[in-house]
Amino acid sequence: MANRDAMSNPRRLRGHKAAATCCVASRDKPGLVATSGEDGCVCFFDIRCKDALFIMEVGTPISSLCFKPDNEDIIYISSGTEVKCFDVHMATSWKQLGSYSYNKEEINQVACNSKSSFLATADDAGDVKIIDIHQQCLYKTLRSGHSSICSSVQFIPWRPWEVITGGLDSKVVMWDFSKGRPYKIVDFGMPETNSGSNTQQSFNPAFVHSIAVPEVDMLEQSGKVCVVARGDGVVDVINIETELAIIKCKEGSSKPQRGSQSRSKDSIPNEIAVNPNQNGSKRLHLDYSIGGHTAAVSCVAFSLFEKRGRFIISGGNDKAVKIWDCSRHLSTGETGSKSDILCMNINLSKKVNWLCTTTTDSENLVVCDTSKLVKLYTVF
């Protein structure tokens, strides 16, 4: 466990001239972190150093960024209604490789799938654009799933044709993007969907501000889940395979049994202390009653340090970061109290915009708050 000095006096990374909005850590180059800001800049840091390695001036506020998984010298940046692609393998001579302007409204998040073949962008119109990287064209538009702003999008690594989106309509939508239509909608605005959480904890709606899906190499620790950051302060852990199994059951006995067996093989044992909603699915609710957030949760992520995927990290408008250890309960289906899931609380001086983790043993939590300084914490 990290010492108290590391918690109260995090190391500060300087480079931005306005609030840092997003951060992403390299998987291939330990210690390399890229951050974006309202100043229209992307800063690249080696966390062993105090100052930025180099700074890219994009020019307009940046909402999101991600590396290309098979080549982290390539980075994608969303700014306004555009996604820009940069080659940054030479710090002194980075160049723009191209751009995509398929969204009509401002983009809130850009994500790249694990095979580096597709990009997904979520925008203020509630639309999601799927972009074919190899063909350099729009592959599909996903719409009508959200009735308000689509705030977050993630690919499902073990399901190569599926994405999950979250929006300010309080919905999480699972899509088959090859067909361009949703196959599952979870509405957190419905009272029965919140049966496992204390809905009195916040007057804010259960808007979905962020979602996180584990990478394939995390599944042994995390399970095949989706983590949801909600506006009412709840962090929800949704068992994706259980949701799909429910859909399969509803399709009836006319479907081949082989498909049913395949679902069963991929499913995860039942979580602890979760109440089934009206569809019979089971979800894990992490709320203030067990030490969770008391205001909107703005970001969630899985840990890259220690055993990948073991910890869920959440940050919120209550100026706090929570580290949750759900691995034992998700993997074994233990029954009992949830009180041991929260294993660390970090109190901050400002609200959290975004956070990510690194693969390093120390200074492995990166936090972008509403200031221009990026903070580094050592959590384990």
Order of alpha helices (4+ residues) and beta strands (2+ residues): alpha-beta-beta-beta-beta-beta-beta-beta-beta-beta-beta-beta-beta-beta-beta-beta-beta-beta-beta-alpha-beta-beta-alpha-alpha-beta-beta-beta-beta-alpha-beta-beta-beta-beta
